[in-house]
């Protein structure tokens, strides 16, 4: 079970040593700097001009989306695309805080590469210890909320990929429920 938990943590960008020797900032290892603050929205994807995108299939154990969840994504200056599928409560986490989440990640071809839902347990981590797309995106949703993220390779694992599960230059898709802010 510990092996499964560590495998999931590594895939979202947390590489934690079992011996307790600290963490590796995968964002920096991928030649990306973690976002200190969430970039501004570009305004490119307003509801009037952005294409509607089908909602993702919710994994077993996920909560419900809001009835008025947006059918379009908002794009930030960095290139991150997101849509809040269930509004949470304020405050939203900052890049320096830790969060507890349930998440489901897949590639453009719909292949799931990691899912805390499938492991049946949430995970906690510092937002400054994950890929830049997570650091930025999780600041857009409040506690109890659900967000869908589309993370371009430059905000994910870049040209390195992440083992056999995530190929180089892959766009990552995540459905994330923010359970708690620590």
TAGILIN-V75222 format. One record per residue. N is the residue number from 1. RES is the residue in three letters. SS is DSSP state (~ for helix, > for strand, _ for the rest). PSI is psi in whole degrees, 0 to 359 (* if undefined). Layout:
BEGIN
N|RES|SS|PSI ; N|RES|SS|PSI
END
This chain:
BEGIN
1|UNK|_|319 ; 2|UNK|~|320 ; 3|UNK|~|315 ; 4|UNK|~|317 ; 5|UNK|~|316 ; 6|UNK|~|325 ; 7|UNK|~|316 ; 8|UNK|~|319 ; 9|UNK|~|318 ; 10|UNK|~|323 ; 11|UNK|~|330 ; 12|UNK|_|1 ; 13|UNK|_|2 ; 14|UNK|>|114 ; 15|UNK|>|102 ; 16|UNK|>|135 ; 17|UNK|_|132 ; 18|UNK|_|329 ; 19|UNK|_|357 ; 20|UNK|_|26 ; 21|UNK|_|6 ; 22|UNK|_|195 ; 23|UNK|>|159 ; 24|UNK|>|129 ; 25|UNK|>|97 ; 26|UNK|~|329 ; 27|UNK|~|316 ; 28|UNK|~|325 ; 29|UNK|~|334 ; 30|UNK|_|19 ; 31|UNK|_|30 ; 32|UNK|_|145 ; 33|UNK|_|134 ; 34|UNK|_|144 ; 35|UNK|_|126 ; 36|UNK|_|327 ; 37|UNK|_|155 ; 38|UNK|_|126 ; 39|UNK|_|162 ; 40|UNK|_|159 ; 41|UNK|>|149 ; 42|UNK|_|335 ; 43|UNK|_|359 ; 44|UNK|_|325 ; 45|UNK|_|72 ; 46|UNK|_|157 ; 47|UNK|_|330 ; 48|UNK|_|335 ; 49|UNK|_|344 ; 50|UNK|_|145 ; 51|UNK|_|144 ; 52|UNK|_|143 ; 53|UNK|_|135 ; 54|UNK|_|146 ; 55|UNK|_|148 ; 56|UNK|_|156 ; 57|UNK|_|131 ; 58|UNK|_|133 ; 59|UNK|_|157 ; 60|UNK|_|129 ; 61|UNK|_|350 ; 62|UNK|_|149 ; 63|UNK|_|182 ; 64|UNK|_|156 ; 65|UNK|_|159 ; 66|UNK|_|147 ; 67|UNK|_|331 ; 68|UNK|_|25 ; 69|UNK|_|140 ; 70|UNK|_|145 ; 71|UNK|_|359 ; 72|UNK|_|161 ; 73|UNK|_|152 ; 74|UNK|>|141 ; 75|UNK|>|131 ; 76|UNK|>|171 ; 77|UNK|_|329 ; 78|UNK|_|342 ; 79|UNK|_|356 ; 80|UNK|_|135 ; 81|UNK|>|138 ; 82|UNK|>|160 ; 83|UNK|>|134 ; 84|UNK|>|114 ; 85|UNK|>|338 ; 86|UNK|>|123 ; 87|UNK|_|138 ; 88|UNK|_|192 ; 89|UNK|>|152 ; 90|UNK|>|156 ; 91|UNK|>|167 ; 92|UNK|>|155 ; 93|UNK|_|155 ; 94|UNK|_|168 ; 95|UNK|_|342 ; 96|UNK|_|0 ; 97|UNK|_|165 ; 98|UNK|>|152 ; 99|UNK|>|158 ; 100|UNK|>|128 ; 101|UNK|>|162 ; 102|UNK|>|138 ; 103|UNK|>|161 ; 104|UNK|>|121 ; 105|UNK|>|138 ; 106|UNK|>|165 ; 107|UNK|_|176 ; 108|UNK|_|327 ; 109|UNK|_|9 ; 110|UNK|_|2 ; 111|UNK|_|124 ; 112|UNK|>|126 ; 113|UNK|>|343 ; 114|UNK|>|146 ; 115|UNK|>|119 ; 116|UNK|~|333 ; 117|UNK|~|316 ; 118|UNK|~|329 ; 119|UNK|~|346 ; 120|UNK|_|24 ; 121|UNK|_|143 ; 122|UNK|_|167 ; 123|UNK|>|157 ; 124|UNK|>|145 ; 125|UNK|>|161 ; 126|UNK|>|138 ; 127|UNK|~|345 ; 128|UNK|~|9 ; 129|UNK|~|10 ; 130|UNK|_|177 ; 131|UNK|_|149 ; 132|UNK|~|326 ; 133|UNK|~|325 ; 134|UNK|~|316 ; 135|UNK|~|313 ; 136|UNK|~|311 ; 137|UNK|~|321 ; 138|UNK|~|347 ; 139|UNK|~|358 ; 140|UNK|~|356 ; 141|UNK|_|145 ; 142|UNK|>|170 ; 143|UNK|>|132 ; 144|UNK|_|354 ; 145|UNK|_|170 ; 146|UNK|>|134 ; 147|UNK|>|146 ; 148|UNK|>|129 ; 149|UNK|>|138 ; 150|UNK|>|108 ; 151|UNK|>|116 ; 152|UNK|_|157 ; 153|UNK|~|322 ; 154|UNK|~|340 ; 155|UNK|~|4 ; 156|UNK|_|244 ; 157|UNK|_|2 ; 158|UNK|~|213 ; 159|UNK|~|351 ; 160|UNK|~|326 ; 161|UNK|_|192 ; 162|UNK|>|84 ; 163|UNK|_|205 ; 164|UNK|_|338 ; 165|UNK|_|325 ; 166|UNK|>|111 ; 167|UNK|_|163 ; 168|UNK|_|147 ; 169|UNK|_|29 ; 170|UNK|_|139 ; 171|UNK|_|132 ; 172|UNK|>|141 ; 173|UNK|>|134 ; 174|UNK|>|143 ; 175|UNK|>|124 ; 176|UNK|>|132 ; 177|UNK|>|123 ; 178|UNK|>|106 ; 179|UNK|>|322 ; 180|UNK|>|155 ; 181|UNK|>|129 ; 182|UNK|_|*
END
